[in-house]
């Protein structure tokens, strides 16, 4: 695993290297997403049960962002993590609409 971090492998590739080194097969999980997928295609009704370990974009021409209502200015929430949090936990974000 330290080799995966030393060469800056993407998350899916780092997991594959770990799988090979540990000799334990990975379990395929449909809810696990890579930043190489179009994250915006995940429906809002599904977001609460999805998993991703990273943020980023597979296309430098456009951001790859989760499709949730924007709760904060882009400058303060470039990856929409805060907006996603408020979408999932609206009781903790009283100003979220």
C-alpha positions as CSV (number, residue, x, y, z in Angstrom):
1,X,0.0,0.0,0.0
2,X,2.8,2.4,0.7
3,X,3.9,1.9,-2.9
4,X,0.5,3.0,-4.1
5,X,0.8,6.3,-2.1
6,X,4.4,6.8,-3.2
7,X,3.5,6.8,-6.9
8,X,0.2,8.7,-6.4
9,X,-2.1,6.0,-7.8
10,X,-5.8,6.8,-8.1
11,X,-8.1,5.3,-5.4
12,X,-9.4,2.4,-7.6
13,X,-5.9,1.5,-8.7
14,X,-4.5,1.8,-5.2
15,X,-7.2,-0.6,-4.0
16,X,-6.2,-3.1,-6.8
17,X,-2.6,-2.9,-5.7
18,X,-3.6,-3.6,-2.1
19,X,-5.8,-6.5,-3.3
20,X,-2.8,-8.0,-5.1
21,X,-0.3,-7.5,-2.3
22,X,-2.7,-8.8,0.4
23,X,-3.9,-11.8,-1.6
24,X,-7.5,-11.1,-0.6
25,X,-10.0,-10.5,-3.4
26,X,-11.9,-7.3,-3.3
27,X,-15.7,-7.5,-3.1
28,X,-17.5,-5.7,-5.9
29,X,-20.0,-3.1,-4.6
30,X,-22.3,-1.3,-7.0
31,X,-22.6,1.6,-4.5
32,X,-18.9,2.3,-4.6
33,X,-18.0,5.1,-7.0
34,X,-14.7,6.4,-8.5
35,X,-14.1,10.0,-9.5
36,X,-13.7,8.5,-13.0
37,X,-17.5,8.0,-13.1
38,X,-19.9,10.8,-13.8
39,X,-21.0,11.4,-10.2
40,X,-23.8,13.8,-11.4
41,X,-25.7,10.8,-12.8
42,X,-26.3,9.4,-9.3
43,X,-29.9,10.4,-8.5
44,X,-30.6,12.5,-5.4
45,X,-32.8,9.7,-4.1
46,X,-29.8,7.3,-4.2
47,X,-27.0,9.6,-2.8
48,X,-27.6,8.6,0.9
49,X,-26.6,5.0,0.2
50,X,-23.6,5.6,-2.1
51,X,-19.8,5.6,-1.3
52,X,-16.9,7.4,-2.8
53,X,-13.4,7.8,-1.4
54,X,-12.3,10.7,-3.6
55,X,-13.2,13.8,-5.4
56,X,-12.0,15.0,-8.7
57,X,-12.7,15.0,-12.3
58,X,-12.1,12.6,-15.2
59,X,-12.5,15.5,-17.6
60,X,-10.4,18.7,-17.1
61,X,-13.0,20.7,-19.1
62,X,-15.8,20.2,-16.5
63,X,-16.1,19.5,-12.8
64,X,-17.4,16.1,-11.7
65,X,-19.8,17.1,-8.9
66,X,-22.6,15.4,-7.1
67,X,-26.0,16.6,-8.1
68,X,-27.4,18.3,-5.0
69,X,-28.8,21.7,-4.4
70,X,-26.0,24.2,-4.0
71,X,-26.1,25.5,-0.4
72,X,-22.8,27.5,-0.4
73,X,-21.0,29.8,-2.8
74,X,-18.7,27.8,-5.2
75,X,-15.7,29.6,-3.7
76,X,-16.4,28.1,-0.3
77,X,-17.6,24.7,-1.5
78,X,-15.7,23.8,-4.7
79,X,-16.3,20.1,-4.4
80,X,-19.8,20.5,-2.9
81,X,-18.9,18.5,0.2
82,X,-20.6,21.1,2.4
83,X,-23.7,21.1,0.2
84,X,-23.8,17.3,0.2
85,X,-23.6,17.3,4.0
86,X,-26.6,19.7,4.2
87,X,-28.5,17.7,1.7
88,X,-28.0,14.5,3.7
89,X,-28.3,16.1,7.2
90,X,-30.6,19.0,6.6
91,X,-31.6,19.2,10.3
92,X,-28.0,20.2,11.0
93,X,-28.1,23.0,8.4
94,X,-31.0,25.2,9.3
95,X,-30.5,27.6,6.4
96,X,-30.5,24.8,3.8
97,X,-33.5,25.0,1.5
